[in-house]
C-alpha cells in the first residue's frame, strides 16, 4: 500500500514537471510575441535590409549621426541610417564610437533608369 509520504512526493513531482512544461510553453509564447511586436520596425527601414556596405574608419570628432549624414541628406533617412549603423555594428544604444574604429555602413543601391521604367 502507498504511504502518505510517497503519495505527496508523487504529487509534488507531478506539479514540478507541469511547471517546467508551462515554463517552456510560456517562454515560446513570449518569444513569438516579442518577434511579432518588434519585427515591424525593421520593415520600413531599407538600410536594415541592405546587402551592400561601405567600411568607414571613425575619425576624431565623428559621431554616428554625422557619418550617416555623409550618405543621405534627408533627416528621416539619417535617423533610419543611424539606427541601421547601430544595429549592424552591434553598438550600444547611445551609439558610442571611438576614433580608429571600423564601421560598416549599409548603403542603398541607386535605382537605374531601367529599374524606374519597370515600376
N, C-alpha and C positions, 0 to 999 in steps of 0.2 A: 504494500500500500504506500502511496506517495505521502510524504510528510508535508506539513505546512510550510516548513522552511524551503524544501525543494520546490514546492508549488510557487512560492514567492520568488525564488531565484529564476524559475522559468518565465514567470510573468515579467519580471524585470528585464531579462534578456530579450524577450519579445518586444518590449517597449523600446529598449535601446536600439534594437535592429530597425524598428519602424522609424525612429527619429533619424537614424543615419540615412535611411532611404528618403525621408522627407527633406533632409538637408541637401541631398544630391538633386532632387527634383526642384527645390526652391532655388538652388544655385543655377540650374539650367534655365529656369524661368527668368531669373534676374538677368542673366547673360543675354537672353533673347530680347528682353525689354530694353536693356541698355543699347544693344545693337540697333534696334528699331528707332529708338529715341535719338541717338547721336548720328546715325549714318546720313540722314538728310542734309546735315551741314556740309558734307563733302560733295553733294550732288551739284550744287550751284557754284562750286569753286573749280574752275577749269584748270587752275595751276596744280591742284592736288591730283588731277587725272593726267597730267602731262607726263610724257615719257622722254622728254628732251630736257637736258640740264646743262647749265654752264657752271664751271667751277670758278669761284671767286675767292681770292685771298683777302681777308679783312685787313684794312689799313687802320692806322691810328685815327681816332675820332669817328670811325664808321659806326653806324647803327644798322640794324636790320631794315628799319624804315627807309634810310637814305640809299641803301643797296637796292631795295625794291623800287625806289624812285628812279633808278637808272634804267629800269626795264619798262616802266609804264608811267604815264603822267596822270592818268585818271585816279582820283582819290579813292574811289571804291575798289578799283583794281589793285592799288597799292596795298590796301588793307588785306585783300584776299591773298596777294603775293606774300605779304609779311606772315600771314597765318601758315601758308604753304612752306615757306622757308623754315619757320619754327618747327613744323611737323616733320618735314623731310630730313632735317638735320638733327632732330631729337634735342632741340634747345629747350631750356626751361621757359615757362610761360612769360617771364619778364624779358625774354629774348636777349639775354646777356651773351655778348660775344667779346672776343679779345683780338688784338692785333696779331696777325700771323695765322689766325685760324682759317681753315679752308671750309668754305660752304658750297653746297650745291644749290643753285638757283633754278627752279623749274621755269622753263620758257615755253611760250605758246608758239606753235608753228604758224607762220604767216600764211594766210589764205592766198592762193594763187587766183588769177583771173579765171582759170578753168574751173576751180572749185566753186567760185562765186556764181558762175554761169549755171552750174548744175543744181543750185538750190532752188 
